[in-house]
Amino acid sequence: MKAVEELNQQFYDAIESGDLDRMSEIWVEDAGDRVAMCVHPGWPMLSGRAEVLRSWALIMANTPYIQFVLTDVCTSVLGDVAVLTCAENILTAADTDEAGFAAGRVVATSTYVRTPEGWRLWLYHGSPVLQSEDEEEEE
């Protein structure tokens, strides 16, 4: 369980630092029926390692700053498959001409599979948490 949680943290570290090489090491190789899959918040399902890694390259190239604080992390390991759920509390550069930051929250499920090379990310699914106007004013 600890190895999965460490790899999950490396996943977020790779996003924050824009490290596509490290991201590539984290994702599983496609093999038979096991194909890498990713659902970014608000995106359609991406299927296949090449398409998934292309999406991360695009996100990293267009995100000048992003920071994740993970909460509510819960990990379950069943044999060679592990499922980790968490809340991503995200701080990113504001999408405006003015300098500033924007905050958001995503609930995420990451499924890892044990391979001969160690644990690898098989499926990531992030879903945005919509905030009411009252919650936005409190922040």
Salt bridges, closest charged atoms under 4 A:
GLU6 OE2 - LYS2 NZ 3.76
GLU25 OE1 - ARG22 NH1 2.70
GLU29 OE1 - ARG49 NE 3.54
ASP72 OD2 - ARG105 NH2 3.48
ASP80 OD1 - ARG114 NE 2.88
